[in-house]
Amino acid sequence: MAKPKIDPRWAEGSAYNIIQEIAIGFQKSQVLFSAVELDIFSLIGKEKKTATELAETLGVNSRFLERLLNALVAIKLLHKTEMYYKNTELSAQHLIKTSEDYYGFLLHSSDLWESWGTLTEVIKTGKVKAKDRLCDKDEKWIHDFLLSANWRAKIEIEYIMKFLLSNIKSFNKLLCLGLGSGRYAVEFAKESPNTQVYLFDYPKVVNVAEEMIREECSTLEKNINFIEGDLLEDDFGEDYNCIFISNLLHDYSVVENINILKRVYTSLARGGKLIIHQQLIDDHRTSPLVTVLQSINLLVNTESGDSYTYADIWVTVKEAGFGEVEFYKTTFGTCVIIAHKSLVG
């Protein structure tokens, strides 16, 4: 019997196929997120295990877990031989927690699931459902967020550090504003032991970040200092030679960012530098895809955040009182912006 031809309407690359792949994307995402939350890939490790063995370890329903495992096979994150499941090469490298290349952003992505479900309502009403700022989230949410920031910084840090150290010849007081996971601050402290490094963020963020830093570092650098405060209201300190801000401004409106950067300007010593590391969106606000999707994420998760263009950032920095503003593209799709405080202002 001749093999039937595939109807072109359902073939790969057809309109149906393209739209269907987009439409069921959330189903694949949830299969992955559930597996990550249950830590299935780590439990399997380098071995092969049955659904029953995994269910006993997890204390969950074996039949239901088997469906999840089969779905992971279908999306090529597990192999199945008879009753046994085994990690694929990809999942073994990136989805086992102890792996050096573990994708630490996935738990945070999973935490965004509920807020993304409000997108239609937010657009209809013009009101954001997610009222909690980062400082008001629970510790698990903050931990997952910082784990994601740490994963990203781990990829970027070698380039960013070389760039920053080549632009800052000597300084003795540095502020990391919106500390994220603290990885940049720790690296600064190691590279420049004579520099006092300050990390400023909301109290709950500082508490979680400090604990994460202590877990990762056997000893905390003596020149690291933590400051708790409100990014939108409190003073940041004074006489900093450099203030570094990484992927923070998108959480706030342009007006709020001008307010933040005006206080940054005041906190800098004369001739000090502001260095911003930020993902930017193009003038049409349709590219790159990751930043366009970030703008939606900010729509459903913040009261006023957005993705910003070069022009947006330039205006914000200039309105805060800075003079010359320089933009440098990085090798991983972000931008470093350097602004200077006047030697006489």
C-alpha positions in Angstrom: 0.0 0.0 0.0 1.4 3.4 -1.0 2.3 5.8 1.7 -0.3 8.6 1.7 0.9 12.1 0.9 0.7 14.7 3.7 -2.0 17.2 3.0 -0.1 20.5 2.3 -2.5 22.3 4.7 -1.0 20.4 7.6 2.6 20.1 6.4 5.5 21.7 8.2 5.7 25.4 7.3 2.0 25.6 6.5 -0.1 28.4 8.0 -1.9 25.9 10.3 1.4 24.4 11.4 2.9 27.8 12.2 -0.1 29.1 14.1 -0.6 25.8 15.9 3.0 25.8 17.2 2.4 29.3 18.6 -0.9 28.4 20.1 0.3 25.3 21.9 3.5 26.9 23.1 2.0 27.5 26.6 1.3 23.8 26.9 4.9 22.8 26.2 6.0 25.5 28.6 3.9 24.2 31.5 5.2 20.7 30.9 8.7 22.0 31.2 7.9 24.2 34.2 6.2 21.4 36.1 9.2 19.2 35.5 11.6 21.9 36.7 9.5 22.6 39.8 9.4 18.9 40.7 13.1 18.7 39.8 12.6 15.6 37.7 15.7 16.1 35.6 17.9 16.2 38.8 16.2 13.2 40.3 17.0 11.2 37.2 20.5 12.5 36.9 22.8 10.2 35.0 20.6 7.1 35.7 17.4 5.8 34.2 14.2 5.6 36.3 10.6 4.4 36.1 7.6 6.6 36.7 6.9 4.5 39.8 10.4 5.1 41.3 10.2 8.9 40.6 6.6 9.1 42.0 7.7 7.3 45.3 10.6 9.8 45.7 8.3 12.8 45.0 5.3 11.5 46.9 3.0 12.0 43.9 0.5 10.0 41.8 2.4 7.6 39.6 -0.1 7.4 36.8 -0.4 11.2 36.5 3.4 11.6 36.7 3.8 9.1 33.8 1.7 11.4 31.6 4.1 14.2 32.3 7.1 12.1 31.7 5.7 10.9 28.3 5.1 14.6 27.4 8.7 15.3 28.2 9.7 12.5 25.9 7.5 14.0 23.1 9.2 17.4 23.4 12.6 15.7 23.4 13.7 16.5 27.0 13.6 12.8 28.0 14.4 9.4 26.4 12.1 6.4 27.0 13.1 2.8 26.8 10.4 0.4 27.8 9.4 1.6 31.3 12.6 3.6 31.9 13.1 7.4 31.5 16.5 9.0 30.9 17.7 12.6 30.4 18.6 13.7 26.9 22.0 15.3 26.4 20.3 18.7 26.4 18.4 18.2 29.6 21.5 16.6 31.3 23.5 19.7 30.5 21.0 22.5 31.2 18.2 21.1 33.5 20.1 19.4 36.3 20.6 21.8 39.2 24.1 20.7 39.9 25.2 21.2 36.3 27.6 24.2 35.6 25.4 25.1 32.7 22.0 24.9 34.5 19.4 27.2 33.2 18.6 29.2 36.3 16.0 31.4 34.7 13.3 28.7 34.5 11.9 28.9 38.0 11.4 32.6 37.6 9.7 32.0 34.2 7.4 29.6 35.9 6.5 32.1 38.6 5.3 34.5 35.8 2.6 32.0 34.6 -0.3 33.4 36.6 0.4 37.1 35.7 0.6 36.3 32.0 -2.9 34.9 32.2 -4.2 38.4 33.0 -3.0 39.9 29.7 -6.4 40.2 28.0 -8.0 41.7 31.1 -5.2 44.2 31.5 -5.5 45.3 27.9 -9.4 45.6 28.3 -9.4 47.5 31.5 -6.1 49.4 31.3 -5.4 48.3 34.8 -2.5 46.1 35.9 -3.6 43.2 38.1 -0.2 42.5 39.6 0.0 45.3 42.2 3.0 43.9 44.2 6.4 45.5 43.5 9.4 43.2 43.8 9.9 44.3 47.4 6.4 43.1 48.3 6.8 39.6 46.7 7.3 36.5 48.9 10.8 35.1 49.5 10.4 32.2 47.0 9.4 34.6 44.2 12.4 36.9 45.0 14.8 34.0 45.3 13.7 32.6 41.8 14.0 36.1 40.4 17.5 36.6 41.7 18.5 33.1 40.6 17.4 34.1 37.1 19.4 37.4 37.4 22.4 35.4 38.6 22.2 33.0 35.6 22.1 36.0 33.2 25.0 37.7 35.0 27.1 34.6 34.9 26.9 34.6 31.1 27.6 38.4 30.8 30.0 39.1 33.6 33.3 38.4 31.8 32.5 40.9 29.0 30.9 43.4 31.3 33.8 43.4 33.8 36.4 43.8 31.1 34.4 46.7 29.7 33.9 48.4 33.0 37.4 48.0 34.3 38.8 49.4 31.1 36.6 52.5 31.5 37.2 53.0 35.2 40.9 53.4 35.8 40.7 54.1 39.5 37.9 54.5 42.0 37.5 53.8 45.7 33.7 53.8 46.2 31.2 52.0 44.0 27.5 51.6 44.3 25.5 48.8 42.6 21.9 50.1 42.5 19.3 47.4 42.3 21.7 44.7 43.3 20.1 41.8 41.4 21.8 38.6 42.5 24.9 40.5 43.6 27.2 38.7 41.2 28.5 42.0 39.7 29.2 43.5 43.1 31.1 40.4 44.3 33.2 40.4 41.2 33.9 44.1 41.6 35.0 43.5 45.2 37.3 40.7 44.2 38.9 42.6 41.3 39.4 45.8 43.3 39.9 45.0 47.0 40.7 48.6 47.8 37.3 49.7 46.6 34.4 49.8 49.0 31.5 48.2 47.1 27.9 49.1 48.2 24.8 47.2 47.2 21.5 49.1 47.5 18.0 47.5 47.2 14.7 46.9 49.0 15.2 45.2 52.4 13.6 41.8 51.4 15.7 41.7 48.2 18.9 42.5 50.2 18.1 39.7 52.7 17.6 37.0 50.0 20.5 38.2 47.9 22.9 38.3 50.9 22.0 34.7 51.8 22.5 33.6 48.2 25.9 35.3 48.0 27.0 33.7 51.3 25.9 30.3 50.0 27.9 30.8 46.8 31.0 32.4 48.3 32.9 30.6 51.1 33.8 34.0 52.6 32.2 37.3 51.9 34.6 40.0 50.6 35.4 42.5 53.4 34.8 45.4 51.1 31.1 44.5 50.4 28.5 46.6 52.1 24.7 46.2 52.0 22.3 49.2 52.1 18.5 48.6 52.6 16.1 51.3 51.2 13.4 52.3 48.8 14.7 52.8 45.2 11.9 55.4 44.5 12.3 57.4 47.7 15.5 57.1 49.7 18.9 58.6 49.3 21.6 56.3 48.0 24.6 57.7 49.9 27.3 60.1 48.6 30.7 60.6 47.0 30.5 57.4 44.8 33.1 57.4 42.0 30.8 55.1 40.0 27.2 53.9 40.2 26.3 50.8 38.3 22.8 49.9 37.3 22.0 46.6 35.5 18.6 45.8 34.0 16.6 47.9 36.5 15.2 50.9 34.6 12.7 48.8 32.7 10.8 48.2 36.0 9.8 51.9 36.2 8.3 54.7 34.2 10.4 57.3 32.5 9.3 59.9 35.2 10.3 57.4 37.9 13.6 56.8 36.2 14.4 60.5 36.0 13.7 60.7 39.7 16.0 57.8 40.4 18.8 59.1 38.2 18.6 62.6 39.7 19.3 61.1 43.1 22.1 59.0 41.4 23.6 62.3 40.1 23.5 63.8 43.6 25.1 60.7 45.0 28.1 60.7 42.6 31.3 62.6 43.4 32.3 65.3 40.9 33.5 63.7 37.7 31.9 60.4 38.7 30.4 57.9 36.2 27.0 56.4 35.8 27.1 53.0 34.0 23.9 51.4 32.9 23.6 47.9 31.5 20.2 47.5 29.9 18.2 45.6 27.2 16.9 48.1 24.7 14.1 47.9 22.1 14.2 49.3 18.6 12.4 52.6 17.6 9.5 50.6 16.1 9.2 48.7 19.4 8.9 45.4 17.4 12.5 44.0 17.8 14.4 42.2 19.2 11.8 39.6 20.1 13.1 39.0 23.6 12.7 42.7 24.5 9.3 42.9 22.9 8.1 40.0 25.0 9.8 41.7 28.0 7.5 44.7 27.4 4.5 42.4 27.8 6.0 40.8 30.9 6.4 44.3 32.4 2.9 45.2 31.4 1.4 42.4 33.4 3.9 42.4 36.3 4.7 46.0 37.1 2.6 49.2 37.6 4.6 51.3 35.2 7.5 49.4 33.7 8.3 49.1 29.9 11.1 48.3 27.4 12.9 51.5 26.3 14.6 52.7 23.2 18.0 54.4 22.9 16.2 57.7 22.7 14.2 57.0 25.8 17.3 56.3 27.8 19.2 59.3 26.4 16.4 61.7 27.3 16.1 60.1 30.8 19.8 60.4 31.5 20.0 64.0 30.2 16.9 65.1 32.2 18.6 63.8 35.3 21.4 66.3 34.7 24.2 64.3 33.1 26.3 65.6 30.3 27.9 63.4 27.7 26.1 60.0 27.1 27.8 57.1 25.4 26.2 53.9 24.1 28.0 50.6 23.5 26.4 47.4 22.2 27.4 44.2 23.9 27.9 40.8 22.3 24.8 39.4 23.9 22.1 41.8 22.8 22.3 44.4 25.5 23.7 47.9 25.7 26.1 49.6 28.1 25.4 53.3 28.6 28.0 55.6 30.2 27.2 59.1 31.5 29.4 61.6 33.3 28.8 64.0 36.2 30.5 67.3 35.6 33.7 68.0 37.4 32.3 71.4 38.5 28.7 70.4 39.2 
